[in-house]
Amino acid sequence: MESPQTCCEQGHQNLEAMKAGMFLRKVKSRTWKRQRHYKLQEDCKTIAYKSSWAINSYSTFSISDVEAVRAGHQSEALLSVADEFPADRCFTLVFRGRRGNLDLVAESTKEAQAWIQGIGALMENMENMDESTKLDQWISDWFSKADLNKDGRINFKEAKKLLKMMNVDMNEEHASSLFKMADKSKSETLEDQEFVEFYKMLTERAEVLDLFQDYSSDGQSLSQCDLEEFLREEQLEGEGSYEHALQLIDRYEPSDTARMNHMMSVDGFLMYLTSPEGSIFNPERQDLFQDMSQPLAHYYISSSHNTYLMEDQLKGPSSVEAYIQALKRGCRCVEVDCWNGSNGEPVVYHGHTLTSKILLKDVITTIANYAFKASEYPLIVSIENHCSIEQQEVMARYFRDILGDMLLTNTADSSELPSPEALKRKILLKGKKFENESENPTGEVSDEDEAAEMNKDSPVTESPPTNGKKLQQNLCKELSDLIFCKSVHFHSFEHSRTSAKPNEMSSFSESKARKYSKEAGSDFVLHNTRQLTRVYPSGMRTDSSNYCPVDMWNMGCQIVALNFQTAGMEMDLNDGLFTQNGCSGYILKPEILCKRERLFNPEKRDDYHPLLFYVKVISGQQLPKVKQKAWFIVDPLVRVEIFGVPLDQAKQETKHIDNNGFNPLWNETLQFTIHTPELALVRFVVEDYDKASRNDFIGQYTIPFTSIQPGSRRRRRRHDDGTRRHQFGW
């Protein structure tokens, strides 16, 4: 084991090597490989790169934009050149947002390790920064962009232009006065740290100062008693507030003197409010807190549709990267569409379309590597099987050999499904299965899968099957034996109640699920107390758009599959629901949706007490520009949306603030009535107001109603009289 000193020396050597720069091959495919020169800038925050043919022009990206570094052949591009470049010279940079991955090959193992370890260390440093340091870092990054001649100074004209770029509109006379105050050297220019101070003076948060002074005995600081009063009165904390106040002072107060005297300055107060403890999300519900020992049918399960796709369902690329991203987000049910491939190798793609194809063995290997990175609870692999007997045998071999002990093969009958706790670190296959072991191994089973139904109404670019009726397909016994969740055709709720086995699962298109919820909602809810139900998007959604999952969750449907690659309100709701309970991908359904002996009606419950929910939208800070033009500044508004049972569906919004994307102040209170809090989700949306056209989306945050902390909180993330109060500061 290396000593700390050796590790430190190695880290220094890595950074020095990166600063000196190296030639790395950028790989896009087996045939596209180009050399680029990459080097770490002196700020240790930015990577600059240029093509071999470029003379002086470098492009850059920030270390903060990198989400992960993967060593070896962990992408389609690097797998395609595995015979040419060994794994120990290859690595992949994964970026946040929708920017594509960067696949690179170093000239040697040593150089690859320098970049892999170096970028990893820089990312860790940034993660460990406190909020105050992150703010200084962010301002300094903007300063560097404005300092075009790189002399470390900017004048007032440049500062005004920079502030516009940062989405700040200002009174020029006031800004000029503050500029002169920050110019300690009287040079009529500001250096990096002087600009940081100028910026902080210009954007001082009056609403935080007002709150601070409301509870400060002397107007200068908060004593332990002052902070205790704030925690009791404003944050609605109960027992232990006095001890908690001292903990907060020790944790967030930057001044040693104030800390020793058990006092909190306004800087410490702001650091607390912008910390995870000041978040709107109740920390007690962020970690695993639910009972995980109930049957699988009692849980919502984070589920992906056509998981292999990166874009649309007609021409979009298929990629193992899509599985990696879904699994890292806590997805616990992924889909694999298997078709006959060349050379006896099954492939995965969207059948009868022009989506690209990937090898099944690569998909299974990726699933094996990432299945339990985000959650230890069971992963369901939903198989759409369109392969011949020969290639099904290959499928079965890959599942057995690659997944090994992770694959659940025990399908013994039971009166109910096992629990997530009992199935930890197990992979369950869902697909077609023989009714019993005595059937002919190549006997016919009806193909009641999603593809058959989608072909009825979906545009195609290849010849579909002869018709959309029941198809017949031979099934390989080796594959059938590995299936735990058996796909069955849905006949009726009565048939399901009297005849269905616990491990049998039916899939419904969104339109069928909606039809059943309207025509037989109570029966649907009772069905879902016993059986797993999977819902998937309509075949007409060729752009990979999504349906609203809330209606399906209200029916108790567990596997509500969405296109994870498509951002929007629907995925916001999915992410919001599954953010709680340790991001495990499993959320215990409310008791009202698990009981088999009585029907769910929110207005006819023994404990029915609607809540009044007040949201005071206070202020915002550092809202991004939606149009990248120097003169453009947003006019933001906040809309609060409630999703849940029909009685609770509601939305209200604040007025818009003209020309202020930096520190808009709303101070508006919105009021809602919540009838079924355990099924309610609250979505905060910020938009740029436009009177002539549709508002532009700026950002959002979605949280389960039951996970909200009352008090003065930030969204980054009841009183005894039946009122839940929440003040909301962006």
N, C-alpha and C positions, 0 to 999 in steps of 0.2 A: 504493500500500500504506500502511495506517495505521501511524503510529508507536506504540510501546508506551504512550507517555503518552496519546495520543488514545484507544487501546483502554481504558486504565485509567479515563479520564474517562467514556467511554461506559458502561463497566461500572458505575461509581458512579451515573451518571444513571439507568440501568435499575433498580438496586436502590431508589433513592429514589422512583422512579415507582411501583414495585411496593409499597413501604411505604405510600405515600399511598393506594393502592387504586384500583381501576378497576371499572367495570361491564363485564362480559363476557357474551355470550350463550352459554348452555349449549345444545347442539344434540343431540337424540336421534334426530330424523327430520325429514323435510320439513315435517311439521305440528307438531312439538314443539320450540319454541325459547323459552327462558326467560332473562330477565336475572338475573344473580347478581352480588353485589359481592365481589370477590376482593382480598385484600391480603396482603402479606408481613409477618409478624410481626417485631418488633425483633430476635429471636434469629437471624434469617436462616436458620431451619431449618424453619419452619412456614408453611403457607399457610392463612389463615382465609377462610371464605366464608359468605355468608348470602343467602337469597332476598330479593327486593325487598319482600315482604310481612312479613318478619321484622323485629322492632323491635331487639332487642339480641342475640338468640341467633346466635352464629357456630358453624359446624362447622369442623373443621380436618383437614388431612392433612400429613404430613411430606415434606419434599423427598427424604429418603432412601427413601421409598416409590415415587418416580418412577424408572422404568427408562429412559425415553426421551422426547424432545420431537420431534414431527414437524410440520414447517411445511407449510402448504397443505392441499389436499383429499386427505388420505391415510386416509380412513375412509369407510364407506358413508354415514354420517350427513352428513358434510361434502360428499361427492360429490353427495348428493341436493339440496343447497342451493347448488351451484356457480353456478347462474344468478342467485342472489340475493346471494351474498357472494363477492367475489373471493378468490383463493387467498392473496394477501398479507396478508389479515386473519384467516386461519383457522390453527388449530394444534390438535394432539392431544397430550394427556398420556397416556403409557402407564405403567400401574402394575405393580409386581411382584406375583407371586401371581395370584390369581383375581379380583381387583377389575377391574371393567370400565374401559375407556378413558374419558377425559373430553375431549369435543370442544367447542372454544370458538371464538367469533368476537369479535374486538376491534372497537372503534368506528373505528379507523384503522390504517393500515399501521405507523405509528410505535409505537402502543401494542402491537400484536401482536409487533413486533420486540423491544420492551422485555421482554415476558414470555418469548419464545422464547430470547433471548440471556441474560436474567437467570437463568432456571431452569437453563439449560445450564451457566452459570458456577458456580452454587451446587452443582450435581451434581458438576461436576469438582472443586471444592474438597473435597467429602466423599470422593470417590474417592481423592484424594491424601493424605488423613489417614493418619498411621501408626496402628498398633494401639493404642498408649497413648492417643492423642488420641481415637480412635473410642470407646474405653471411657469416657473422661471425658465425651464427648458423650452417650453412651447413658445414663449415670448422671444427667447434668444434665437430660435429657429427662424422666426419671422424677420428678426433683425438681420440675420445673415442673408436672407433673400433680398432685403432692401439695400444692403451695403454692396452696391454693384462694383465699385472699384476696390473692394476688400481692404480699405484702410482702417476698418474698425470704428468708423464714425458715420453719422448721418445728420443732415441739417434739418431745419423745421419743415422745409418744403418736402423733403424725402419722408419725414416722419408723417406728415399729413397723408401722403400717397400710401404709405404703409398701413396706416390706420384704416383707410378706405378698404384696402385689400383684406384687412382683418375684420371687416364688417362693422367698423366703428364710425358712426357719424358724430360730429362734435361741434360745439361752439368754438369758432376759430380764436376769438379773443381769450376765452377761458383756457383753451389748449396752449396758446402761446405763453400765457402766464405760468402755467405748470411746466412748460418746456424750459423756461428760464430758471425756474426753481430747481429743476433736475440737473441743469447745466452747471455743475459745481466748478468746472474749470473755466467758466466764462468764455468758452471758445465758440459759442453759437452752434455747437454740434454736441451730439450725445454719443458716448461710448456705449458698449453693450449693456453694462450694469446700470448706467444712468438711464438708458431707455427703458429698462425693466422698471425702475422706480417711477419714471414719467408715466408709463402705462398704468401702473398700479394706482397712482394718484388720480389719473383721468377716469379710471373705471372703479373707483371706490364704491363699495356696495352699501348705500345708505340704509337699505332695508335690514341688513345684518347689524349695522351700528345701532339702529333704532331698537331692534330686539335685544341686543346686548345691554343697552342702557336702561331698558325697561326693568332689567333684573339686577343691574349693578348698583350696589349701595353708595359707591363714591363716584360713579360715572367713568372710572378709569379701568376697573378690573372687576372680575367676579370672584368673590371669596368662595370657599367651599360651601358655606351656607347659601350664598346667592345662587350657585350652580345647582345645589340641591333643590331650591325653590323652582328654578327653571325646569329641572327634570320632572318635578312633581306636577307643576301647573301647566307647562307647555307641552312636555313630552308624555304626560300622563303616566309616568312611572310610579310605582307604589313603593313597597318595602325595599330597603336597600339603596335608596336614592342617595343618602349621605355618603355611603361607602363608594357608590358608583361615581359620584362627583369627584372624589379624590383619585380614583382610577383614571378618569378622563383627564384630569389635570396632569397626572404623571405621564400619560400617554401622548397628549397633544400640545402641551404648553412648551413653546420653544425657548422661553427664558428660564435659565437655571435659577435665578433669584426668585422669580414668581413661583416657580415650582416648589422651591424650598419653603416658601411662605404659604403654600397651599392656595395660590391665587391663579386665575386664568386671565390672560390678556385677550384683547380682541383678535389678535392673530391666532392664538390657541383656540379661541371660540370658533373662528372661521374654519380652521383645520378640522375641528371636531365635526362641524356641520357638513363638511364636504368629504368626510371619511365614510367607510362602510357602515360604521355605527350610526351615522347620521342619515343613512339611506331610508327610503320609504319602505324597503323590504325588511320585514321582521327577521332578524338573524336566527331566531329559534326555528324558523321554517325553511331556512336555506340548507341546513344539514338534514340528513336522513332523520325524520321524526315520526313517520307513519308505521303502523303495524304491517309488516311484510310477510306475515304468516297465513294470510287468507288465500282462498283459491284464485287462480289467475283471472277468472271471469269478474272478479271484484275490483279490477284495476283498469284505469286508462293506460294505454301503452303507446308511447311515442312511435309513430309508424310512417314509413316512407313508401311512396308509390314510384314504380319505374326507377328504382334507386340508381341504376347505372347511367342515367342520362344527366348531362351537364346543362342542356338547353331544351329545345322543343322536341316533340315526339315524332316529327316527320323527317328532319334532316340533321338534327343535332348530334354532337359527338357523344359516344358512350365512353366511360372512363372509370378505372378503379378509384380515381381521385374522388368521384362522387360518393362512393361507399365510405371512403376515409372521412370525408367531411360530414356525412350523415351520422356515422358512428361517433365521431368526436363531439357531435351536438347532443349525444345521449339517445339517439334513435335506437329502439329495441325491436323493430320489425323491418327488415329490408326485403326487397323483392329482386328475384333473379329470373329473368325470362330466358329459357334455354332452348336453343335451336341446333339442328345439325350443322356442323362446320366441316371444313375440308380436312383431309388427313385424319379423319376419325376423331377430331377434337371438337367437342361441343362449344358453341359460342353463345354470348349473351348480347342481345340487342332487341330493339322494338320491332317485332316481326312485321313483314310486308311493308316496310318503310325504308327510307334511305339513311337511317341512323347508322353510325359506324358500329363495327363489331369488335368485341373483346373476348379473350379466351376465358372460358369458365374456370379453368384451373387458376388463372391469375386473380379472378374475383374471389374464389374460395380462399386462396392464400392471403389476400388482403383482409377478408373477413376474419380469418384466424389470427392475423397480426393485430387487428384493431377492435375486435369484438368487445373486449372488456377494458379498454383504456379509460373510458368515461364512466362506465357503470359495471358492477359485478353481477347485476341481475340478468336473467336469461334473455338471450337474443333469439328471436324467431326469424327464420329464413323462409320466406314465402316463394315457393317454386312454381313457375309457369312452365310446364314440361311439354315441349313440342318435338322431342327427339325420337329417333328410331330406337328399337330395342338395343342395338349395338352401342349407340352412343349413350343410352341410359345406363348401360353397364359401366361405361367410362365415368359418367356422372357419379354413380354410386361409389366407385373406387376412389374418386377424388374426395368426395365428402368424408368417406371413412379414413383415408390415409392422411389427408391434410388437416382435418379437424381433430382426429384422434380422440383422446379422452374427453374433449369438450363436447363432442356430439352425444346427445341423449338418445340412446337406442332402446331404453326400457319403456315399452308401451303397454305395460300391464294394465288391465282394466281396473277402474276405481269408480267410486260413486261420485267423485268430484275431481276437478283439476288440481294438481299440486300447486304450491305457493311459490312466489318469487324467491322467498328465502330458501326453500327446499331445492330450487333449481339454479342456485348461484353458479355462475361461470359455466353454464350449460347452453348449448346451441340446439334449438328445436327446429326440425324441418317441418314445414307445412306444405302439403300437396296431395295428389291423388294416391290412394292406398287401397289394396285389396280388402274386401270385407272380412275374409278369414284366410288362414294359412293354407287351406285345402284347395283354394282356387288354382286354376291353371296359371303358371307363371307368366304366360304370354296372353292371358285372357283379356277381354276387352272391358274397359271402364269408360263411362261417359265423361266427356271433356267439358265440364261445366265451368271453365275458367274465364277469367276476365277477357282474354283475347277473343274468345268465341263470341262473347256478347258485344264487345267493342266493334267487331267487324260489321255488325248490322248497320251502324250509323256513322262509322268513322271514315274520313277520306283516306285513301291508300295510294301508294305509288308502285306497288307490286301486286300481282294477282293474289287475292285473298282465297281462303278455302271456298269450296263450291257453294256453300250457303251458311247462314248464321244459325241453323238449327243445331240440335245435339250432334256433336262429332263423336266418332268412335276412335279410340287410340289404344294400341297395345301398351301394356305396362310391364316393366321389368321387375321381377320379384325382388332382386337385390336392392333396388331403389325403394320399392314399396316397404320393405322391412325397416328402412331408416326413418320413415315418416312418423312423426309424433302427432301433429295436428292434421287430422284427415279432412281434406276438402270435400264437402258434400253439397249437392243441390238442395236448395231450400224449397220445401213443399208447402208447409203451412206452420203456423205457430202451434196448432193443435198436434200436428205430427211431431214437431220438435219436442213438445212437452211430454208426449207419451213414449217416443221411440228413440230420441237422440241420445248418443253417448257423450260423456263430458268432453272428450278430445275431438269431437266433430265440429267443424267450423264452416259456416257459409259466408260467401262474399256477396255484397250488394253494390251495384252502381249507386252513385249519389241520388239519382232520380228514383230508383226503386226504394232506397232507404227512406227517402223523403215521403214517398207514397205510403209505405207501411207506417211511418210515424204519424201521418195524418189520419189514416183509415183505421189503424189498430195500435195506437200509441201505447196503451196500457199493456197489451200483449207483447209488444216489442220490448218494453222495459222489463217485463217478467222473463222473457226469453233471455235477455242479456244478464240476468242474475245467475244463469246456469251455463250458458254457452258463450264462447267467444264469437264475436261478429266483426267482420272486416268490411269496411266501406272504402270505395275507391272512386276517383274522379271519372266523369263522363268521357266516353271515347271522342266526343266532339271537342274536347279541350286539347287540341293538337299543339297549342302554344304552351302547354304545360302550366296553364293557369290552375287555380284551386277553387274549391267550394268552401263555404264557411263551415268549420268543423263543429261549431257550438251546438247546432241543432242535433247532430249525431251524438255528441256527448250527453246532451239532455235526455236522450233515449237510453243511455247507459252503454252505447257501443264502445268497445274497448279499442279496436284497431282501426282508427280513423286515418287512413293513409293519405298523405299529401305529397305534392311535388316539392321536395325540400330545396330544389335548385331555384325556385321561383319566389322572390321576395314579394311581400305584400301583407295586407291586413290578416289574411288567413294564416300565414306562417308566423306572424306576430303573435296571434292568439295561441298557436301551438307552442311557440317558444315560451310565452308567458305562463301557460299552464304548467309546463314541465320544468320551469326554473326552480320550483320548490322541491322539497324532499331530496335534497342532495343531487339534483339533476340526474337522478337515477333512471329516468325514462319510464318510471312506474309511479302513478298517482292513485292512491286508494280512492275509489268512487265514494261519494257521500252515502251514508247509511241508508238514506231514502231510496237509493238506486241499487242496493244490495239485498234488501229484504224481499223474500219471496211470498210472504203471507199477506201483504197489503199493497195497495196501489199508491203511486206517488201523485199527490195533488198539493201544490205549495200553499193553497188557501185552506186546506182541510187537515192541517197537521196539529197535533196536540201542542206543539211548542211554537205555533205560528205567531211571530212578533216581527212585523216589518221594521226595518231600520231606516233612520234618516241619515244620509251620508252627505256631509258637507266637505267640499274641496275648495280651499282658498288658494288660488293660483297667484303666487307672489311675484316671482321674477324669473328671468332667464339670464344666461351668461354664455358667451362664446358660441353662439349659434352659427353653423356653417353657411356660407353663401351657396345659393342654388344656381346662380348664373355667374360663371367665372369672368366677370368684367370688373375692372378696377373701380368704376364709378357706381356699380350696382350695390345696393344695400337692401336687406330684406325688411318687410313689414309684417312681423310675426304675430300670430294668434295661437292660442292653445284651445284644443277641443278635447273634452273628456267624454269618452264613450263607455257605456255599460253593456256588456254582453252576458247573456244568461238565459233564464226562462223568459218566455214572451212578455210577461208582466214587467220584467226588469229592463228590457231593451230600451235604451235612452241615450241621448247625446246632447251636450250643451257646449257653447264655446264663449271665449272671452272676446272683447273687442281687439282689433289689431292695433299694433303700435307702429307709427310711421318711422321709417328710416332708422331703425335701431335693432341690429342683429347681435349687438354685443352685450348690452345689459338692460334689456327691456323690462319695464316694471308694469305689471297688470293690476295686482291687488284686487282681484275680483273673486267673489265667492259663488260657487255653483252648488246646487242642492239636488239630491236624488233620493228616491225611495227604493230600498232593496228588499225584495220579498223572500228570495232564496239565496242567501249570501254564499252558501257552500258551492253554488254553481255559477257564481258571478265572476267575471273578469273585468278589470278596469283598464282601459287603454287611453293613454295620454298622447295626443298627436299635436305636433307643432307644424304649422304651415305658413307659407309666405302668401299673404293676402294679395289677390289680384282682382280688381273690380271688373275688368274686361274679359277675363277668361278664368279657367279653373285654377284654384290655388295650387301652388307648388309645394310638394312634400319636403319637409326639412328633417323631421325625426319623430320617433315614437318610443313609448315604453309601455309594456303590458304586464300586469301583475294580477294574480288571483286576489279577489277582495279580502279573503280571509288571511292573506299574508301581509296586509298593509299595517304599518306602524302608525299610530296617531301622533300628532305633534307637528313641529316645524321640521320638515324633512326635504331631502332632495330626491329626485327620481333617478337615480342612475341605475341609477340603477334604477270603547263605546261607553259612552257614558251609561250609567245605570238606567237613564231614562230612554234608552233605545237609540241613542244618537252616536254615530261614529264621526269624529271630526278629523280632518286632515288638512294641513297646510302644505302647499306644494311649491317648492322653489326649484327652478331649473338651473 
